[in-house]
């Protein structure tokens, strides 16, 4: 961290960075996050590249700006004949449309909790990385028989150290739809068979308060009512901790779930 930057300068910078898309390169040198050991993008690319029978139709739900999905398609080395994505925020929708055109794909603008505008049994593979909402029955409906849903989830309690530092003590998360137990229950209630469920806690480190502000603006569900003005006093305390200790440490909770339609 550059100790010469004032608290107010850092707040202003964190507020000014555009939040479109899921490109996190701005955080370089300012924050780090360990990645889960399973390598979601590589697993998704393997499903497209090597599945028997081959994946003919794939969709990525809540794709953001399409960065991750485009990387998966590129790594797979083959493009299924049907490539779709969904996104609910228009600035991200435009970015995703531009990226997926390179893979003969398209994206539809649809809200996270809305029904999917596709026929029953349309897709061999449904992907989703860090969805805000999981509509299990819609996922099961658009999967063909034998089709696979592969998703990396932001599990309940992710970045608890950060959001409780700002908001105070919060419920344990046992009843959160993103808890591992509830993820499995949701899949099974929709008629899917859970093939695998893995969980990991990974270290997150913020090296200046601008990175915290940008993160909370970008990952909206961490502190749902976040604004700089509303949390200025607590952000000042974050800033003081970083000055004293060199960083603010939190932990992200991740779950990898693979489910199949019988």
PyMOL commands that set and color helices and strands:
alter all, ss='L'
color gray80, all
select helices_A, chain A and resi 7-16+25-27+40-50+67-76+90-103+136-142+160-167+180-189+209-218+232-245
alter helices_A, ss='H'
color red, helices_A
select strands_A, chain A and resi 31-33+57-60+82-87+106-109+123-129+143-154+192-206+248-261
alter strands_A, ss='S'
color yellow, strands_A
deselect
rebuild
show_as cartoon
